[in-house]
Amino acid sequence: MPMRLSGLMSGMDTESIVSQLVEARRTKVDDTKKAQTKLQWTQDAWKTLNAKIVKLYNGTLSNLRFQSSYMKKVTKVSNSNVASVITGEGAMNSVQSLKVERMAQSGYLTGAQLGDGAQGYTTDTTLSDMGVELGEQATIKIAVGGEEKEISVSGATTIGELVKSFQDAGINASFDATNQRFYLASKDTGVANDFSVSVDGEAGLEVLKTLGLNYEDGDSGAVKNDAVDAEIYLNGVKYTGSRNTFEINGLTLTINATTGENETVTLTTQDDTDGIYDMIKGFLKEYNELINEMDKLYNADSARGYEPLTDEEKEAMSDSEVEEWEKKVKDSLLRRDSTLGTVSTALKQIMMKGATVNGKQMYLSDFGIETLSYFTAPDNEKNAYHIDGDKDDANTAGNADKLRSMIANDPQTVIDFFVGLSRGMYSELTDRMARTEYSSSYTVYEDIRMKKEYDDYTTKVKDLENKLADYEDKWYAKFAEMETAMAKMQSSASAVTALLGG
């Protein structure tokens, strides 16, 4: 870096002069930085829009392509307190009768109250504290589902350790210090999952009695409820199971209560017309949001004269002014964008074209689905579709519900139409989102090209800043030479004056 003199000899403000010379050339650097910032904002705008396109492509649109997605059935239960039903794809349209004789239950043991209930035993209390004198260890046997495990206890064994041992043996266990009782239960319902508690010898029996778990002895006070299997009758046919859920011919029945003595619950399985309607409505809602966003971006107001701000320009404005300025720029980034226009037009044309059903060309209007009139539709919503009779749409709620009627009376035509429509749109987007030299997979815009341009800007800015620094150094060097020359001249003049005076 050249030596920088401050104009001591010339009396000139060299700092100010050089600053003005450099500032005149800094505009090129600022313009390049602004262009790079604008490109970055454009990339962000496209990323946001592209994510919405991919969401439609991978979600709703993808599902609508398959006939199986529409094969929805629903089962209505005349008494939902007794049972609930999940309807699978294999279920048949039918009306069936259900009786629930018995629900599956877990085995449950309520221990007798320890002592007189006033001892205040806790999980830290040992068997010795409870008065059990064991000369040697005793063994408690826990059998679960035919598998037996042994628990060894001694006078030093605590209530807490016993609870943990019961749990490790495969049953649920707890000690209620408030009621001074043990509670044991099988982990699953049904006879096959029941449990038993037993011992060998007098020492073991004494332990069980002290713990209040000797349910075999009627005088002990412990109560054991055996596990039972569920028992139902569907159309007069008996089914039993260890759980309260049955899977029968495409239906998953969950039993919640038994039926009364003369009660029969009716299960009505039929095509889920509401499900098909909701699928179509969901697709149109997502499509409308996307196409409205595209139209809004494409038809945005011009931001001519607005560019990203430099740091110096931001300092001269308030935060709200900066925010408003940048919003103006960002809102217009995709205005009249050719890629956006092409993609948007392609989607609109597919919706207008409709699909062929049994050799006949059909349109969305045949199903009571149309756009609003040009003069009625709000700006940037003129390509959105509305369903006649849709109670959630104030524009068309009062019209006859043609779509729902067609689903009820001719569901296959409705299904075939939307399968064809969605496949056409899916295929179009598949082609447009294919990887190319300039764009990545699942991307409708040229993200690879934009990234390269952004990186090129980074290089260009660096080069321009280096040139600007060189330009600044050059001028400082020139002024330094001038100051040096003037200093030499002054020195020479002083010497001559001194000689003459001498």
Buried (B, 14 or more C-beta within 10 A) or exposed (E): EBEBBEBEBBEBEBBEBBBEEBEEEBEBBBEBBBBBBBBBBBBEBBEEBBEBBBEBBEEBBEBBBEEEBBBBBBBEBBBEEBBBBBBEEEBEEBEBEBBBEBBBBBBBBBBBBBBEEEBEBEBEBBBBBBEBEBEEEBBBBBBBBEEEBEBEBBBEBBBBBBBBBBBEBBBBBBBEBEEBBBBBBBBBBBBBBBBBBBBEEEBBBBBBBBBBBBBBEEEBBBEBBBBBBBBBBBEEEEEBBBBBBBEBEBBBBEBEEBBEEEEBBEBBBBBBBEBBBEBBBBBBBBBBEBBBBBBBBBEBEEBEEBBBBBEEBBEEEEEEEBEEBBEBBBBBBBBEBEBBEEBBEBBBEBBEBBBEBEEEEBBBBBBBBBBBEEEEBEEBBBBBBBBBBBEEBEBBBEBEBBBBBBBBEEBEBBBBBBBBBBBBBBEBBEEBBEEEEBBBEBBBBBBBEBBEBBEEBEEBBEEBBEEBEEBBBEBBBEBBEBBEEBBEEEEEEEEEEEEEEE
